[in-house]
Amino acid sequence: MDRPLRLVQAAPPVTQLARVIEALLVVASQPLSVEELAAAAADDAARVEEALQLVAARFAEGESGIVLEHVAGGYAFRASRDAAEACGRLFERPVERGLSQAALETLAIVAYLGPCSRPDIARVRGVAADSVVANLVERGLLAEAGRSDDAGAIEYRTTPLFERIFGLGSLAELPRLDDLGGDAAEIRKRLEQIAASRGA
């Protein structure tokens, strides 16, 4: 007896998948990884990567008001450089230029040393960090990362929003302290002292 023929449904064209990926990125509240996009689109990760290339070409800097970027371990849209200032006026967002020197220093310490506690930050900066840390947590740039083993102090880490605002795919993309010049040697010395004291 002949077996009935089974129809194999062909995968949709990559251009159609690119439109689905585009929609997912528009509605997402945070960057999405290839795996997350593949699961949501019910498609193959390799095809999702191919579709992302089409989306990136369509939303490239200088071609569109929004730009696709790889940031915080995933993909997300951001305003183009041409539109960023107008978007900043429309929405109050924690952008780099809106951060105080103390906030930038604190973010740098947590990014390079983290997770670390308020006392750790205070030892590096030489001043109390309570209000600065609280402000950065409120703005979504720092988050609690548990408690230290020794004193039980709350430790903090940077968030995906921090990586997104500063255009980092991950913390591994931070510049090396040796490349920063200026007071980098002193900063490195202080960070190493804190790291050594925590490991003792």
Buried (B, 14 or more C-beta within 10 A) or exposed (E): EEEEEEEEEEEEEBEEBBBBBBEBBEEBEBBBBBEBBBEBBEBEBEBBBBBBEBBBEBBEEEEBEBBBBBBBBBBBBBBBEEBBEEBBEEEEEBEEEEBEEBBEBBBBBBBBBBBBBBBBBBBBBEEEBEEBBEBBBEBBBBBEBEEBEEEEBBBBBBBBBBBBBBEBBEBEEBEEBEEBEEEBEEBBEBBEEBBEEBEE
